[in-house]
Amino acid sequence: MKIKCPKCDKNADLSMDFSFVTCEFCELDMSYGEYVKFVAHNEKTYSDILGDYAGSTEGESAGSLDEWD
Ligand SMILES: [Zn+2]
């Protein structure tokens, strides 16, 4: 199936068993796990926003845990 290439933004090809991602335009060739990490790294700014949000909610739950003691 076609997915967006993280390197050149053209159509990359995800193998039927979701194991490999290849791109004929920039010769990308990596496992799907590496592809997910690659995309996550490229969208680090977005991940940081989510991370900050998760961090603030974690703080709240930790506080409520203390109240149980
Ligand atoms: Zn590509």
PDB file of the backbone (N, CA, C, O) and the ligand in Angstrom, with CONECT records:
HET     ZN  A 101       1
ATOM      1  N   MET A   1       0.841  -1.193   0.000  1.00  0.00           N
ATOM      2  CA  MET A   1       0.000   0.000   0.000  1.00  0.00           C
ATOM      3  C   MET A   1       0.878   1.246   0.000  1.00  0.00           C
ATOM      4  O   MET A   1       2.040   1.203   0.405  1.00  0.00           O
ATOM      5  N   LYS A   2       0.306   2.356  -0.460  1.00  0.00           N
ATOM      6  CA  LYS A   2       1.081   3.586  -0.566  1.00  0.00           C
ATOM      7  C   LYS A   2       0.983   4.398   0.721  1.00  0.00           C
ATOM      8  O   LYS A   2      -0.102   4.613   1.260  1.00  0.00           O
ATOM      9  N   ILE A   3       2.141   4.841   1.197  1.00  0.00           N
ATOM     10  CA  ILE A   3       2.175   5.741   2.343  1.00  0.00           C
ATOM     11  C   ILE A   3       3.085   6.907   1.980  1.00  0.00           C
ATOM     12  O   ILE A   3       3.817   6.842   0.993  1.00  0.00           O
ATOM     13  N   LYS A   4       3.043   7.942   2.752  1.00  0.00           N
ATOM     14  CA  LYS A   4       3.866   9.109   2.462  1.00  0.00           C
ATOM     15  C   LYS A   4       5.309   8.841   2.852  1.00  0.00           C
ATOM     16  O   LYS A   4       5.598   8.405   3.966  1.00  0.00           O
ATOM     17  N   CYS A   5       6.196   9.107   1.926  1.00  0.00           N
ATOM     18  CA  CYS A   5       7.618   8.917   2.202  1.00  0.00           C
ATOM     19  C   CYS A   5       8.102  10.002   3.158  1.00  0.00           C
ATOM     20  O   CYS A   5       7.891  11.188   2.905  1.00  0.00           O
ATOM     21  N   PRO A   6       8.749   9.609   4.251  1.00  0.00           N
ATOM     22  CA  PRO A   6       9.217  10.597   5.223  1.00  0.00           C
ATOM     23  C   PRO A   6      10.409  11.405   4.721  1.00  0.00           C
ATOM     24  O   PRO A   6      10.728  12.456   5.277  1.00  0.00           O
ATOM     25  N   LYS A   7      11.071  10.914   3.667  1.00  0.00           N
ATOM     26  CA  LYS A   7      12.257  11.608   3.163  1.00  0.00           C
ATOM     27  C   LYS A   7      11.913  12.601   2.058  1.00  0.00           C
ATOM     28  O   LYS A   7      12.363  13.746   2.091  1.00  0.00           O
ATOM     29  N   CYS A   8      11.120  12.169   1.079  1.00  0.00           N
ATOM     30  CA  CYS A   8      10.889  13.022  -0.093  1.00  0.00           C
ATOM     31  C   CYS A   8       9.417  13.413  -0.244  1.00  0.00           C
ATOM     32  O   CYS A   8       9.070  14.133  -1.180  1.00  0.00           O
ATOM     33  N   ASP A   9       8.557  12.957   0.650  1.00  0.00           N
ATOM     34  CA  ASP A   9       7.133  13.323   0.642  1.00  0.00           C
ATOM     35  C   ASP A   9       6.371  12.799  -0.566  1.00  0.00           C
ATOM     36  O   ASP A   9       5.234  13.206  -0.805  1.00  0.00           O
ATOM     37  N   LYS A  10       6.988  11.894  -1.334  1.00  0.00           N
ATOM     38  CA  LYS A  10       6.259  11.266  -2.431  1.00  0.00           C
ATOM     39  C   LYS A  10       5.661   9.961  -1.929  1.00  0.00           C
ATOM     40  O   LYS A  10       5.652   9.700  -0.726  1.00  0.00           O
ATOM     41  N   ASN A  11       5.162   9.142  -2.846  1.00  0.00           N
ATOM     42  CA  ASN A  11       4.524   7.897  -2.451  1.00  0.00           C
ATOM     43  C   ASN A  11       5.545   6.801  -2.200  1.00  0.00           C
ATOM     44  O   ASN A  11       6.200   6.334  -3.132  1.00  0.00           O
ATOM     45  N   ALA A  12       5.683   6.391  -0.956  1.00  0.00           N
ATOM     46  CA  ALA A  12       6.488   5.236  -0.615  1.00  0.00           C
ATOM     47  C   ALA A  12       5.569   4.014  -0.599  1.00  0.00           C
ATOM     48  O   ALA A  12       4.345   4.139  -0.633  1.00  0.00           O
ATOM     49  N   ASP A  13       6.174   2.855  -0.549  1.00  0.00           N
ATOM     50  CA  ASP A  13       5.409   1.618  -0.648  1.00  0.00           C
ATOM     51  C   ASP A  13       5.584   0.788   0.612  1.00  0.00           C
ATOM     52  O   ASP A  13       6.700   0.387   0.945  1.00  0.00           O
ATOM     53  N   LEU A  14       4.490   0.528   1.315  1.00  0.00           N
ATOM     54  CA  LEU A  14       4.532  -0.324   2.496  1.00  0.00           C
ATOM     55  C   LEU A  14       4.161  -1.734   2.068  1.00  0.00           C
ATOM     56  O   LEU A  14       3.123  -1.948   1.443  1.00  0.00           O
ATOM     57  N   SER A  15       5.010  -2.694   2.405  1.00  0.00           N
ATOM     58  CA  SER A  15       4.771  -4.073   1.988  1.00  0.00           C
ATOM     59  C   SER A  15       3.487  -4.610   2.615  1.00  0.00           C
ATOM     60  O   SER A  15       3.039  -4.119   3.651  1.00  0.00           O
ATOM     61  N   MET A  16       2.905  -5.617   1.983  1.00  0.00           N
ATOM     62  CA  MET A  16       1.611  -6.149   2.410  1.00  0.00           C
ATOM     63  C   MET A  16       1.604  -6.627   3.861  1.00  0.00           C
ATOM     64  O   MET A  16       0.581  -6.535   4.539  1.00  0.00           O
ATOM     65  N   ASP A  17       2.732  -7.132   4.335  1.00  0.00           N
ATOM     66  CA  ASP A  17       2.794  -7.650   5.703  1.00  0.00           C
ATOM     67  C   ASP A  17       3.292  -6.601   6.700  1.00  0.00           C
ATOM     68  O   ASP A  17       3.642  -6.930   7.833  1.00  0.00           O
ATOM     69  N   PHE A  18       3.322  -5.337   6.268  1.00  0.00           N
ATOM     70  CA  PHE A  18       3.695  -4.216   7.142  1.00  0.00           C
ATOM     71  C   PHE A  18       5.107  -4.360   7.707  1.00  0.00           C
ATOM     72  O   PHE A  18       5.376  -3.889   8.813  1.00  0.00           O
ATOM     73  N   SER A  19       6.011  -5.001   6.970  1.00  0.00           N
ATOM     74  CA  SER A  19       7.351  -5.206   7.507  1.00  0.00           C
ATOM     75  C   SER A  19       8.370  -4.232   6.920  1.00  0.00           C
ATOM     76  O   SER A  19       9.332  -3.867   7.597  1.00  0.00           O
ATOM     77  N   PHE A  20       8.173  -3.803   5.664  1.00  0.00           N
ATOM     78  CA  PHE A  20       9.163  -2.935   5.042  1.00  0.00           C
ATOM     79  C   PHE A  20       8.527  -1.758   4.323  1.00  0.00           C
ATOM     80  O   PHE A  20       7.434  -1.854   3.763  1.00  0.00           O
ATOM     81  N   VAL A  21       9.246  -0.647   4.358  1.00  0.00           N
ATOM     82  CA  VAL A  21       8.843   0.539   3.611  1.00  0.00           C
ATOM     83  C   VAL A  21       9.932   0.845   2.588  1.00  0.00           C
ATOM     84  O   VAL A  21      11.105   0.975   2.936  1.00  0.00           O
ATOM     85  N   THR A  22       9.535   0.959   1.334  1.00  0.00           N
ATOM     86  CA  THR A  22      10.486   1.312   0.292  1.00  0.00           C
ATOM     87  C   THR A  22       9.945   2.484  -0.512  1.00  0.00           C
ATOM     88  O   THR A  22       8.732   2.660  -0.630  1.00  0.00           O
ATOM     89  N   CYS A  23      10.858   3.291  -1.068  1.00  0.00           N
ATOM     90  CA  CYS A  23      10.463   4.423  -1.901  1.00  0.00           C
ATOM     91  C   CYS A  23      11.303   4.404  -3.167  1.00  0.00           C
ATOM     92  O   CYS A  23      12.532   4.388  -3.107  1.00  0.00           O
ATOM     93  N   GLU A  24      10.632   4.406  -4.312  1.00  0.00           N
ATOM     94  CA  GLU A  24      11.360   4.336  -5.578  1.00  0.00           C
ATOM     95  C   GLU A  24      11.958   5.679  -5.968  1.00  0.00           C
ATOM     96  O   GLU A  24      12.818   5.747  -6.845  1.00  0.00           O
ATOM     97  N   PHE A  25      11.504   6.754  -5.318  1.00  0.00           N
ATOM     98  CA  PHE A  25      11.958   8.096  -5.695  1.00  0.00           C
ATOM     99  C   PHE A  25      13.283   8.454  -5.034  1.00  0.00           C
ATOM    100  O   PHE A  25      14.168   9.013  -5.683  1.00  0.00           O
ATOM    101  N   CYS A  26      13.429   8.134  -3.742  1.00  0.00           N
ATOM    102  CA  CYS A  26      14.669   8.483  -3.036  1.00  0.00           C
ATOM    103  C   CYS A  26      15.395   7.235  -2.564  1.00  0.00           C
ATOM    104  O   CYS A  26      16.362   7.333  -1.808  1.00  0.00           O
ATOM    105  N   GLU A  27      14.943   6.057  -2.999  1.00  0.00           N
ATOM    106  CA  GLU A  27      15.570   4.778  -2.663  1.00  0.00           C
ATOM    107  C   GLU A  27      15.568   4.518  -1.162  1.00  0.00           C
ATOM    108  O   GLU A  27      16.483   3.889  -0.630  1.00  0.00           O
ATOM    109  N   LEU A  28      14.520   5.011  -0.477  1.00  0.00           N
ATOM    110  CA  LEU A  28      14.318   4.691   0.930  1.00  0.00           C
ATOM    111  C   LEU A  28      14.069   3.189   1.057  1.00  0.00           C
ATOM    112  O   LEU A  28      13.344   2.597   0.259  1.00  0.00           O
ATOM    113  N   ASP A  29      14.681   2.590   2.070  1.00  0.00           N
ATOM    114  CA  ASP A  29      14.486   1.154   2.279  1.00  0.00           C
ATOM    115  C   ASP A  29      14.713   0.865   3.762  1.00  0.00           C
ATOM    116  O   ASP A  29      15.855   0.752   4.206  1.00  0.00           O
ATOM    117  N   MET A  30      13.632   0.746   4.522  1.00  0.00           N
ATOM    118  CA  MET A  30      13.770   0.508   5.960  1.00  0.00           C
ATOM    119  C   MET A  30      12.618  -0.343   6.466  1.00  0.00           C
ATOM    120  O   MET A  30      11.602  -0.502   5.788  1.00  0.00           O
ATOM    121  N   SER A  31      12.786  -0.886   7.657  1.00  0.00           N
ATOM    122  CA  SER A  31      11.701  -1.665   8.242  1.00  0.00           C
ATOM    123  C   SER A  31      10.585  -0.713   8.677  1.00  0.00           C
ATOM    124  O   SER A  31      10.816   0.487   8.821  1.00  0.00           O
ATOM    125  N   TYR A  32       9.410  -1.231   8.881  1.00  0.00           N
ATOM    126  CA  TYR A  32       8.290  -0.371   9.282  1.00  0.00           C
ATOM    127  C   TYR A  32       8.553   0.250  10.648  1.00  0.00           C
ATOM    128  O   TYR A  32       8.171   1.393  10.896  1.00  0.00           O
ATOM    129  N   GLY A  33       9.207  -0.502  11.537  1.00  0.00           N
ATOM    130  CA  GLY A  33       9.556   0.024  12.853  1.00  0.00           C
ATOM    131  C   GLY A  33      10.473   1.230  12.743  1.00  0.00           C
ATOM    132  O   GLY A  33      10.294   2.223  13.448  1.00  0.00           O
ATOM    133  N   GLU A  34      11.468   1.137  11.845  1.00  0.00           N
ATOM    134  CA  GLU A  34      12.375   2.255  11.627  1.00  0.00           C
ATOM    135  C   GLU A  34      11.627   3.439  11.013  1.00  0.00           C
ATOM    136  O   GLU A  34      11.891   4.596  11.340  1.00  0.00           O
ATOM    137  N   TYR A  35      10.700   3.127  10.127  1.00  0.00           N
ATOM    138  CA  TYR A  35       9.911   4.168   9.483  1.00  0.00           C
ATOM    139  C   TYR A  35       9.118   4.966  10.530  1.00  0.00           C
ATOM    140  O   TYR A  35       9.082   6.196  10.488  1.00  0.00           O
ATOM    141  N   VAL A  36       8.490   4.254  11.463  1.00  0.00           N
ATOM    142  CA  VAL A  36       7.701   4.914  12.512  1.00  0.00           C
ATOM    143  C   VAL A  36       8.596   5.824  13.354  1.00  0.00           C
ATOM    144  O   VAL A  36       8.222   6.952  13.677  1.00  0.00           O
ATOM    145  N   LYS A  37       9.792   5.316  13.707  1.00  0.00           N
ATOM    146  CA  LYS A  37      10.736   6.131  14.477  1.00  0.00           C
ATOM    147  C   LYS A  37      11.177   7.346  13.679  1.00  0.00           C
ATOM    148  O   LYS A  37      11.291   8.447  14.219  1.00  0.00           O
ATOM    149  N   PHE A  38      11.426   7.140  12.384  1.00  0.00           N
ATOM    150  CA  PHE A  38      11.876   8.217  11.503  1.00  0.00           C
ATOM    151  C   PHE A  38      10.828   9.315  11.444  1.00  0.00           C
ATOM    152  O   PHE A  38      11.151  10.497  11.567  1.00  0.00           O
ATOM    153  N   VAL A  39       9.566   8.923  11.256  1.00  0.00           N
ATOM    154  CA  VAL A  39       8.474   9.894  11.184  1.00  0.00           C
ATOM    155  C   VAL A  39       8.320  10.605  12.525  1.00  0.00           C
ATOM    156  O   VAL A  39       8.131  11.821  12.571  1.00  0.00           O
ATOM    157  N   ALA A  40       8.400   9.851  13.600  1.00  0.00           N
ATOM    158  CA  ALA A  40       8.253  10.434  14.933  1.00  0.00           C
ATOM    159  C   ALA A  40       9.355  11.455  15.193  1.00  0.00           C
ATOM    160  O   ALA A  40       9.118  12.503  15.795  1.00  0.00           O
ATOM    161  N   HIS A  41      10.565  11.135  14.731  1.00  0.00           N
ATOM    162  CA  HIS A  41      11.690  12.055  14.903  1.00  0.00           C
ATOM    163  C   HIS A  41      11.453  13.333  14.100  1.00  0.00           C
ATOM    164  O   HIS A  41      11.717  14.434  14.584  1.00  0.00           O
ATOM    165  N   ASN A  42      10.952  13.181  12.868  1.00  0.00           N
ATOM    166  CA  ASN A  42      10.697  14.343  12.020  1.00  0.00           C
ATOM    167  C   ASN A  42       9.599  15.230  12.594  1.00  0.00           C
ATOM    168  O   ASN A  42       9.586  16.440  12.369  1.00  0.00           O
ATOM    169  N   GLU A  43       8.701  14.633  13.320  1.00  0.00           N
ATOM    170  CA  GLU A  43       7.600  15.398  13.905  1.00  0.00           C
ATOM    171  C   GLU A  43       7.828  15.616  15.397  1.00  0.00           C
ATOM    172  O   GLU A  43       6.893  15.588  16.197  1.00  0.00           O
ATOM    173  N   LYS A  44       9.093  15.832  15.749  1.00  0.00           N
ATOM    174  CA  LYS A  44       9.464  15.944  17.150  1.00  0.00           C
ATOM    175  C   LYS A  44       8.751  17.112  17.833  1.00  0.00           C
ATOM    176  O   LYS A  44       8.365  17.012  18.998  1.00  0.00           O
ATOM    177  N   THR A  45       8.581  18.205  17.116  1.00  0.00           N
ATOM    178  CA  THR A  45       7.902  19.361  17.696  1.00  0.00           C
ATOM    179  C   THR A  45       6.500  18.979  18.140  1.00  0.00           C
ATOM    180  O   THR A  45       6.057  19.342  19.229  1.00  0.00           O
ATOM    181  N   TYR A  46       5.820  18.250  17.291  1.00  0.00           N
ATOM    182  CA  TYR A  46       4.474  17.800  17.604  1.00  0.00           C
ATOM    183  C   TYR A  46       4.504  16.836  18.790  1.00  0.00           C
ATOM    184  O   TYR A  46       3.653  16.916  19.677  1.00  0.00           O
ATOM    185  N   SER A  47       5.482  15.924  18.808  1.00  0.00           N
ATOM    186  CA  SER A  47       5.609  14.963  19.901  1.00  0.00           C
ATOM    187  C   SER A  47       5.892  15.671  21.218  1.00  0.00           C
ATOM    188  O   SER A  47       5.391  15.266  22.267  1.00  0.00           O
ATOM    189  N   ASP A  48       6.698  16.731  21.162  1.00  0.00           N
ATOM    190  CA  ASP A  48       7.029  17.468  22.379  1.00  0.00           C
ATOM    191  C   ASP A  48       5.783  18.088  23.000  1.00  0.00           C
ATOM    192  O   ASP A  48       5.629  18.108  24.221  1.00  0.00           O
ATOM    193  N   ILE A  49       4.897  18.591  22.146  1.00  0.00           N
ATOM    194  CA  ILE A  49       3.653  19.180  22.645  1.00  0.00           C
ATOM    195  C   ILE A  49       2.840  18.100  23.371  1.00  0.00           C
ATOM    196  O   ILE A  49       2.314  18.333  24.459  1.00  0.00           O
ATOM    197  N   LEU A  50       2.748  16.928  22.761  1.00  0.00           N
ATOM    198  CA  LEU A  50       2.026  15.822  23.383  1.00  0.00           C
ATOM    199  C   LEU A  50       2.726  15.388  24.664  1.00  0.00           C
ATOM    200  O   LEU A  50       2.072  15.068  25.656  1.00  0.00           O
ATOM    201  N   GLY A  51       4.077  15.377  24.641  1.00  0.00           N
ATOM    202  CA  GLY A  51       4.847  14.976  25.803  1.00  0.00           C
ATOM    203  C   GLY A  51       4.609  15.919  26.972  1.00  0.00           C
ATOM    204  O   GLY A  51       4.452  15.479  28.111  1.00  0.00           O
ATOM    205  N   ASP A  52       4.583  17.217  26.688  1.00  0.00           N
ATOM    206  CA  ASP A  52       4.327  18.193  27.741  1.00  0.00           C
ATOM    207  C   ASP A  52       2.938  17.986  28.338  1.00  0.00           C
ATOM    208  O   ASP A  52       2.756  18.078  29.552  1.00  0.00           O
ATOM    209  N   TYR A  53       1.980  17.710  27.491  1.00  0.00           N
ATOM    210  CA  TYR A  53       0.616  17.494  27.955  1.00  0.00           C
ATOM    211  C   TYR A  53       0.548  16.257  28.855  1.00  0.00           C
ATOM    212  O   TYR A  53      -0.080  16.279  29.913  1.00  0.00           O
ATOM    213  N   ALA A  54       1.214  15.164  28.410  1.00  0.00           N
ATOM    214  CA  ALA A  54       1.236  13.932  29.195  1.00  0.00           C
ATOM    215  C   ALA A  54       1.946  14.168  30.524  1.00  0.00           C
ATOM    216  O   ALA A  54       1.533  13.646  31.559  1.00  0.00           O
ATOM    217  N   GLY A  55       3.032  14.969  30.485  1.00  0.00           N
ATOM    218  CA  GLY A  55       3.775  15.248  31.699  1.00  0.00           C
ATOM    219  C   GLY A  55       2.933  15.973  32.729  1.00  0.00           C
ATOM    220  O   GLY A  55       3.019  15.680  33.922  1.00  0.00           O
ATOM    221  N   SER A  56       2.117  16.922  32.279  1.00  0.00           N
ATOM    222  CA  SER A  56       1.310  17.689  33.229  1.00  0.00           C
ATOM    223  C   SER A  56       0.212  16.816  33.845  1.00  0.00           C
ATOM    224  O   SER A  56      -0.112  16.968  35.022  1.00  0.00           O
ATOM    225  N   THR A  57      -0.360  15.902  33.051  1.00  0.00           N
ATOM    226  CA  THR A  57      -1.392  15.028  33.606  1.00  0.00           C
ATOM    227  C   THR A  57      -0.773  13.994  34.541  1.00  0.00           C
ATOM    228  O   THR A  57      -1.392  13.583  35.523  1.00  0.00           O
ATOM    229  N   GLU A  58       0.480  13.570  34.222  1.00  0.00           N
ATOM    230  CA  GLU A  58       1.175  12.635  35.106  1.00  0.00           C
ATOM    231  C   GLU A  58       1.382  13.272  36.478  1.00  0.00           C
ATOM    232  O   GLU A  58       1.211  12.619  37.508  1.00  0.00           O
ATOM    233  N   GLY A  59       1.750  14.547  36.482  1.00  0.00           N
ATOM    234  CA  GLY A  59       1.959  15.261  37.730  1.00  0.00           C
ATOM    235  C   GLY A  59       0.695  15.271  38.570  1.00  0.00           C
ATOM    236  O   GLY A  59       0.745  15.103  39.788  1.00  0.00           O
ATOM    237  N   GLU A  60      -0.428  15.468  37.917  1.00  0.00           N
ATOM    238  CA  GLU A  60      -1.698  15.512  38.641  1.00  0.00           C
ATOM    239  C   GLU A  60      -2.023  14.158  39.272  1.00  0.00           C
ATOM    240  O   GLU A  60      -2.459  14.082  40.420  1.00  0.00           O
ATOM    241  N   SER A  61      -1.799  13.075  38.486  1.00  0.00           N
ATOM    242  CA  SER A  61      -2.130  11.750  39.011  1.00  0.00           C
ATOM    243  C   SER A  61      -1.182  11.374  40.149  1.00  0.00           C
ATOM    244  O   SER A  61      -1.578  10.698  41.098  1.00  0.00           O
ATOM    245  N   ALA A  62       0.093  11.824  40.045  1.00  0.00           N
ATOM    246  CA  ALA A  62       1.045  11.547  41.117  1.00  0.00           C
ATOM    247  C   ALA A  62       0.584  12.243  42.402  1.00  0.00           C
ATOM    248  O   ALA A  62       0.700  11.689  43.496  1.00  0.00           O
ATOM    249  N   GLY A  63       0.064  13.457  42.254  1.00  0.00           N
ATOM    250  CA  GLY A  63      -0.409  14.199  43.414  1.00  0.00           C
ATOM    251  C   GLY A  63      -1.570  13.486  44.079  1.00  0.00           C
ATOM    252  O   GLY A  63      -1.647  13.408  45.305  1.00  0.00           O
ATOM    253  N   SER A  64      -2.483  12.961  43.251  1.00  0.00           N
ATOM    254  CA  SER A  64      -3.645  12.286  43.829  1.00  0.00           C
ATOM    255  C   SER A  64      -3.243  10.976  44.482  1.00  0.00           C
ATOM    256  O   SER A  64      -3.879  10.524  45.434  1.00  0.00           O
ATOM    257  N   LEU A  65      -2.153  10.354  43.952  1.00  0.00           N
ATOM    258  CA  LEU A  65      -1.666   9.126  44.567  1.00  0.00           C
ATOM    259  C   LEU A  65      -1.151   9.399  45.976  1.00  0.00           C
ATOM    260  O   LEU A  65      -1.367   8.610  46.897  1.00  0.00           O
ATOM    261  N   ASP A  66      -0.460  10.543  46.126  1.00  0.00           N
ATOM    262  CA  ASP A  66       0.068  10.892  47.439  1.00  0.00           C
ATOM    263  C   ASP A  66      -1.057  11.016  48.480  1.00  0.00           C
ATOM    264  O   ASP A  66      -0.889  10.675  49.651  1.00  0.00           O
ATOM    265  N   GLU A  67      -2.178  11.503  48.022  1.00  0.00           N
ATOM    266  CA  GLU A  67      -3.299  11.700  48.956  1.00  0.00           C
ATOM    267  C   GLU A  67      -3.826  10.370  49.496  1.00  0.00           C
ATOM    268  O   GLU A  67      -4.465  10.313  50.547  1.00  0.00           O
ATOM    269  N   TRP A  68      -3.536   9.287  48.735  1.00  0.00           N
ATOM    270  CA  TRP A  68      -4.025   7.971  49.180  1.00  0.00           C
ATOM    271  C   TRP A  68      -3.205   7.442  50.361  1.00  0.00           C
ATOM    272  O   TRP A  68      -3.683   6.598  51.118  1.00  0.00           O
ATOM    273  N   ASP A  69      -1.951   7.945  50.521  1.00  0.00           N
ATOM    274  CA  ASP A  69      -1.093   7.387  51.561  1.00  0.00           C
ATOM    275  C   ASP A  69      -1.557   7.739  52.974  1.00  0.00           C
ATOM    276  O   ASP A  69      -0.926   7.333  53.950  1.00  0.00           O
TER     277      ASP A  69
HETATM  278 ZN    ZN A 101      11.101   8.885  -0.892  1.00  0.00          ZN2+
END
